[in-house]
């Protein structure tokens, strides 16, 4: 994984290939406490010790939004399915990676959730954007219906690239968050497509444009579909992939094993840490007169882990840059990642 910082950031990896899913009501994963190891635990750009900070690790993981299969929601499209069990796992992973972006955007990376706490208005707004209803910005209904324009019928399994393209389209309607979602196609990040145009004139003109450029910047969600091998992940990409989780801009990775999508949020040693959407829960219908029933949107047990070599090579990595300086810093870090 490399980056050329002239006008184009290039990742020498091939296009993503779609996976296919199979109906599964509940998929068990490798869940146990973190091992007693001196190796650092990295979660979305933050480092922890498995020996002394296990409570902090669990609190951080629990604070991520956990979107799973749901049942008994409004029919998609009015006459479509009322559950996404068996086909919606990658769509739910897309919700999780975008949900993390909204957390960073409105609450900050260091925000923590705990059961029964008084809920901030921004947090409620974020959850409402994902509720399983047709009028929520990023609901399963909106993602499934928008996917029709990407050639996916409602109820069909998505690959990471399709989810990224759909999220990009849906973000346009989110006037509250005002995100700029950029999907890097052909493994290439074109800087000029992201940063406001640079001033090539006198100093006075450059200063006059500075305020305008600042106003033009929108918080950036950068999604990069990648293929890290043929049928299995190429070992040359393992360390570069780990470094992506270590960057403060990290939103994690969506991908998984063949026929099973997961949201990867970090690693310890050679094990990836992830949230698993393969649990079917009842749809939530918030009561405006009561606290939002949000416990089912947070995974309150130690997260799943899998060996990194089990990862399907088709993934999409995500990054969030609140400011233009954050993006410049991301570019500088990517440039330092060794080429495989």
Number of C-alpha atoms within 10 A of each C-alpha: 22 17 21 15 16 9 11 14 19 17 21 17 16 15 15 22 15 16 19 14 19 12 13 15 13 14 11 9 14 12 13 11 14 18 12 10 12 12 15 15 24 24 26 24 18 18 17 17 18 21 14 11 13 17 10 13 22 17 18 19 26 23 21 22 23 24 29 29 25 22 17 14 20 17 15 21 14 10 8 12 17 18 23 27 23 21 24 27 29 29 31 29 27 31 25 27 30 25 22 26 28 24 21 19 20 15 16 13 20 10 12 14 18 13 12 11 8 10 14 9 8 14 15 13 14 21 19 18 18 23 21 26 21 20 13 16 23 29 22 26 28 21 23 26 19 20 23 13 11 14 11 15 14 20 18 16 24 26 24 28 26 21 25 27 20 22 26 19 15 16 19 14 13 14 9 10 17 15 22 18 23 21 21 22 16 16 20 19 24 18 17 12 12 17 16 16 12 11 14 8 8 8 10 8 11 14 11 11 15 13 10 11 16 12 10 12 17 19 22 23 27 26 30 25 31 27 24 25 16 12 12 16 18 14 13 14 17 16 15 19 18 18 19 24 27 20 20 18 24 27 31 27 29 30 28 25 16 18 18 22 32 25 26 27 24 28 26 24 15 15 16 24 27 25 26 27 25 27 17 19 17 13 19 18 12 13 9 7 6 7 13 18 13 15 14 15 17 19 20 16 13 20 22 20 23 19 13 20 16 14 20 22 23 28 24 25 22 25 26 28 24 19 14 18 10 16 21 14 16 19 17 13 14 20 16 13 16 14 14 13
